[in-house]
Amino acid sequence: MSPTEENSITEILASAKTIAVVGLSRKPYRASFGVSETLQESGYRIFPVNPNETEVLGEKCYSCLEDIPEKIDIVDIFRRSEFVPEIVDAAIRIGARAIWMQEGVEDEASAERARRAGLFVIMDNCIAKEIYKRHK
């Protein structure tokens, strides 16, 4: 990762307050659950997005990004790469500042579309690991 990208990650993590976690599961053994716990413990307000859940980690769950009543800074994606295009389109529509695709999640065409819309994009990278790196 380039120093410029490292600095951009540091800036977005420092300035973000709200994170929509798309694909968050209430199952504690799922990566989305552990990462979301880390986000909460680090002071972020999470908004779970999963039409199959009603509440996760004490937060109301939303069916889609458009249902969230607050401004979202980062859209953190825990869905397979084939679902990324529709999530990115929704993130652009709601005016999110960044798209964060977790490890194993990549879609270059969607990333480019998000960048053209002015969003900061990270692919195939764990947001919790980046938080840990900056708060050792």
The 8 nearest C-alpha neighbors of each residue, nearest first, counted from 0:
[[1, 4, 5, 2, 3, 6, 8, 124],
 [0, 2, 4, 3, 5, 6, 7, 8],
 [3, 1, 5, 4, 6, 0, 7, 8],
 [4, 2, 6, 1, 5, 7, 0, 8],
 [3, 5, 7, 1, 6, 2, 8, 0],
 [6, 4, 2, 8, 3, 7, 9, 1],
 [7, 5, 9, 3, 4, 8, 2, 10],
 [6, 8, 4, 10, 9, 5, 3, 11],
 [9, 7, 5, 11, 10, 6, 12, 4],
 [8, 10, 6, 12, 7, 11, 13, 5],
 [11, 9, 7, 13, 8, 12, 14, 6],
 [10, 12, 14, 8, 13, 9, 15, 7],
 [11, 13, 9, 15, 10, 14, 8, 130],
 [14, 12, 10, 11, 15, 9, 16, 8],
 [13, 15, 11, 12, 10, 16, 72, 9],
 [16, 14, 12, 72, 11, 13, 17, 73],
 [15, 17, 43, 44, 14, 72, 18, 42],
 [18, 16, 44, 71, 72, 43, 45, 15],
 [17, 19, 73, 45, 74, 72, 71, 46],
 [18, 20, 46, 74, 45, 47, 75, 21],
 [21, 19, 75, 47, 23, 48, 46, 76],
 [22, 20, 48, 76, 23, 77, 75, 19],
 [21, 23, 77, 49, 78, 48, 24, 20],
 [24, 22, 31, 21, 47, 20, 49, 32],
 [23, 25, 26, 32, 22, 31, 29, 55],
 [24, 26, 55, 27, 32, 23, 56, 52],
 [25, 27, 24, 28, 29, 32, 31, 23],
 [28, 26, 29, 32, 25, 33, 24, 30],
 [29, 27, 26, 30, 32, 33, 31, 25],
 [30, 28, 31, 32, 27, 26, 24, 33],
 [29, 31, 33, 32, 34, 28, 27, 35],
 [30, 32, 23, 34, 29, 33, 35, 24],
 [31, 33, 35, 30, 29, 34, 27, 24],
 [34, 32, 36, 30, 35, 31, 37, 27],
 [33, 35, 37, 31, 36, 32, 127, 30],
 [34, 36, 38, 32, 37, 33, 31, 39],
 [37, 35, 33, 39, 38, 34, 40, 32],
 [38, 36, 40, 34, 35, 39, 41, 33],
 [37, 39, 35, 41, 36, 43, 40, 34],
 [38, 40, 43, 36, 42, 41, 37, 44],
 [41, 39, 37, 42, 38, 36, 43, 35],
 [42, 40, 38, 39, 43, 37, 130, 36],
 [41, 43, 39, 40, 38, 44, 16, 37],
 [44, 42, 39, 16, 38, 17, 41, 45],
 [45, 43, 17, 16, 39, 18, 42, 46],
 [46, 44, 18, 19, 17, 43, 47, 39],
 [45, 47, 19, 20, 18, 48, 58, 60],
 [48, 46, 60, 20, 23, 19, 61, 45],
 [49, 47, 21, 61, 60, 62, 20, 63],
 [48, 50, 62, 22, 51, 52, 61, 23],
 [49, 51, 62, 52, 61, 48, 63, 60],
 [52, 50, 49, 53, 62, 60, 24, 48],
 [53, 51, 50, 49, 54, 60, 55, 24],
 [54, 52, 60, 59, 51, 55, 61, 50],
 [55, 53, 59, 60, 58, 52, 57, 56],
 [54, 56, 25, 57, 58, 60, 59, 47],
 [57, 55, 58, 54, 25, 36, 32, 35],
 [56, 58, 55, 54, 59, 60, 45, 47],
 [59, 57, 55, 54, 56, 60, 46, 47],
 [60, 58, 54, 53, 61, 55, 57, 47],
 [59, 61, 47, 54, 53, 48, 52, 58],
 [60, 62, 48, 63, 49, 66, 47, 50],
 [63, 61, 50, 49, 48, 66, 60, 64],
 [64, 62, 65, 61, 66, 48, 49, 50],
 [63, 65, 66, 67, 89, 48, 90, 61],
 [64, 66, 63, 67, 93, 89, 68, 92],
 [67, 65, 64, 63, 61, 68, 62, 69],
 [66, 68, 65, 69, 64, 61, 63, 46],
 [69, 67, 66, 70, 65, 71, 64, 61],
 [70, 68, 67, 71, 17, 66, 46, 93],
 [71, 69, 72, 68, 95, 17, 94, 93],
 [72, 70, 17, 95, 73, 18, 69, 19],
 [71, 73, 96, 95, 17, 15, 18, 97],
 [74, 72, 97, 18, 98, 71, 96, 75],
 [73, 75, 19, 98, 18, 99, 20, 97],
 [76, 74, 99, 20, 19, 100, 21, 73],
 [75, 77, 100, 21, 78, 101, 99, 20],
 [78, 76, 22, 21, 101, 31, 75, 23],
 [79, 77, 22, 76, 82, 80, 21, 83],
 [80, 78, 81, 82, 104, 77, 83, 103],
 [79, 81, 104, 83, 82, 105, 106, 78],
 [80, 82, 79, 83, 84, 106, 78, 105],
 [83, 81, 80, 79, 84, 85, 78, 86],
 [82, 84, 86, 80, 81, 85, 87, 106],
 [85, 83, 87, 109, 86, 82, 88, 81],
 [84, 86, 88, 87, 83, 82, 89, 90],
 [87, 85, 83, 89, 88, 84, 90, 82],
 [86, 88, 90, 84, 89, 85, 83, 91],
 [87, 89, 85, 91, 86, 90, 84, 92],
 [88, 90, 92, 86, 87, 91, 85, 93],
 [91, 89, 87, 93, 95, 92, 88, 86],
 [90, 92, 88, 94, 89, 93, 95, 87],
 [93, 91, 89, 90, 94, 88, 95, 65],
 [94, 92, 90, 91, 95, 89, 65, 64],
 [95, 93, 91, 92, 90, 96, 71, 70],
 [96, 94, 72, 71, 90, 97, 93, 73],
 [95, 97, 72, 118, 73, 119, 94, 98],
 [98, 96, 119, 73, 118, 120, 95, 74],
 [99, 97, 120, 74, 73, 75, 119, 121],
 [98, 100, 75, 121, 74, 120, 76, 122],
 [101, 99, 122, 76, 104, 123, 121, 75],
 [100, 102, 124, 125, 123, 104, 76, 77],
 [103, 101, 123, 124, 104, 125, 100, 122],
 [102, 104, 123, 101, 105, 124, 80, 100],
 [103, 105, 80, 123, 100, 101, 102, 79],
 [106, 104, 80, 122, 123, 107, 103, 100],
 [105, 107, 109, 108, 80, 110, 83, 104],
 [106, 108, 110, 109, 111, 105, 122, 112],
 [107, 109, 111, 110, 106, 112, 84, 113],
 [110, 108, 112, 84, 111, 107, 106, 113],
 [111, 109, 107, 113, 108, 112, 106, 114],
 [110, 112, 114, 108, 113, 109, 107, 115],
 [113, 111, 109, 115, 110, 114, 108, 116],
 [114, 112, 116, 110, 118, 111, 115, 109],
 [115, 113, 118, 117, 111, 116, 112, 110],
 [114, 116, 112, 117, 113, 111, 118, 110],
 [117, 115, 113, 114, 118, 112, 91, 111],
 [118, 116, 114, 115, 113, 119, 96, 97],
 [119, 117, 97, 114, 96, 113, 116, 120],
 [118, 120, 97, 114, 98, 96, 117, 121],
 [121, 119, 98, 97, 99, 118, 110, 122],
 [120, 122, 99, 100, 98, 124, 119, 123],
 [123, 121, 100, 105, 124, 99, 104, 101],
 [122, 124, 102, 101, 103, 104, 100, 105],
 [123, 125, 102, 101, 122, 126, 100, 121],
 [126, 124, 101, 128, 127, 102, 129, 123],
 [125, 127, 129, 128, 130, 124, 101, 99],
 [128, 126, 130, 129, 125, 34, 131, 37],
 [129, 127, 131, 125, 130, 126, 132, 124],
 [128, 130, 132, 126, 127, 131, 133, 125],
 [129, 131, 127, 133, 128, 132, 126, 134],
 [130, 132, 128, 134, 133, 129, 135, 127],
 [133, 131, 129, 130, 134, 135, 128, 127],
 [132, 134, 130, 131, 135, 129, 9, 128],
 [135, 133, 131, 132, 130, 129, 41, 128],
 [134, 131, 132, 133, 130, 129, 128, 127]]
